[in-house]
Amino acid sequence: MNVEEICRRASEAGVEVQRLSMDKKNQVLQKAAQLLVESSAEILEANRKDEEAAAAAGMPDSMLDRLRLSQYRVQGMAEGLKEVSALPDPCGETLAEWDRPSGIHIRKVRVPFGVVGIIYESRPNVTADAFAIAFKAGNAVILKGGSDALESNIAITNILREALRACGVTQDALSLIASKDREDTNEFMKMRRYVDVLIPRGSAGLIRAVVENSKIPVIETGSGNCHIYVDKDADFEKAVPIILNAKTQRTGVCNAAESLVVHEDILQSFLPVLSEKMKEAGVTLRADDASRAFLPYAERASEEDFAKEYLALMMSVKTVRSLQEAIDHINRYHTKHSDCIITENKEAADLFLREIDSACVYVNASTRFTDGYEFGFGAEIGISTQKLHARGPMGLPELTSYKYLITGNGQIRK
């Protein structure tokens, strides 16, 4: 089936999906969760083929981790579907209502987009997550995963489509463009006639390509050059575990910290303590000259390092003379994803929260919390770093639009 036919059929399916009751959508998600667990051997075999091919092609370990599935991760995918099924249905929610002097009554009501397209890389668990959240929000879904996860994505999609069939819902509510041809991706991005919104998930290069070339409206999910600023009034016993967690708990994800900013007053007392822990964790540091004086094994940072999303056990280090310089540095080099200050000074924390222009701004907590599950949204569709139409972790409400319902009793405009 060619790309246009997939999109046309999804558009037709979208009308049916919008009519489904909450109970029917939940039935599909529960059935899909059951089938994922029952078919885990099939999924893991397909994933093994993808992983072997990627390793042979020289994919780095941090990216292999994004690609790799396990029994635990398949179970996690299934649990994610169940969690989404337990969430309130956003469709039909009245956001506001009011009466006008003319006598008309106006309601602002949440409605599905219709057809949601998602272009993503590597992580095959996105296949299940994206379907669950877009479908629960009343949309048909078209997926275009990366070529390195093709076998995994095909296996997972087939299982999800079987759940749709078993529940009496059109299988075209979920489609996968199972192609390694970039021309198919380019054609997909032109299908504005059939697809209402397109969401890219992956590297900065992928996101940039979609934003620049799509004819479909795009919700931009961002790469993550996430910063942690250690203020002069930081508690070191909090700072070290937060930095280690944000950098090393999982390196190949967008909410991992990539850049460390340190106030010059604490270089001598803090950096040697941090240096030993980072060295033990296998983290390579690339630091400016002021920081390197207290980081004996650090490499010299270039200008590019301060703006880089490493997705590896690497981190840049920048010295600043003030909180304002830290804020200015972060706002210059970050990707507006997630940034953190570690401080016991409430005034400093408040200023940081107010002036950092990111989707998620933290005080004394790891940036790894920027996640739909951690925010209580269920499975997320991605982390939006733009300001229209959504920002931060995108849960069910962000996969909807709204319309106005106006009721009158014969009114005419004078």
ABEGO torsion letter per residue (X at the ends): XBAAAAAAAAAAAAAAAAABBAAAAAAAAAAAAAAAAAAAAAAAAAAAAAAAAAAAAGBBAAAAAAABBBAAAAAAAAAAAAAAAABBBABGBBABBBBBAAGBBBBBBBBBAGBBBBBBBGBAAAAAAAAAAAAAAGBBBBBBBBAAAAAAAAAAAAAAAAAAAAAGBBAAABBBBBBABAAAAAAAAAAAAABABBBBBEBAAAAAAAAAABABBBBBBBBBBBBBBBBAABBAAAAAAAAAAAAAABAABAABBABBBBBAAAAAAAAAAAAAAAAAAGBBBBBBAAAAAABAABBBBBAAAAABBAGBBBBBBBBBABAAAAAAAAAAABAGBBBBBBBABAAAAAAAAAABBBABBBBGBBAAABBAAAAGAEBBAEBBABAOABBEBBBAAAABBBBBBBBBAGBBBX
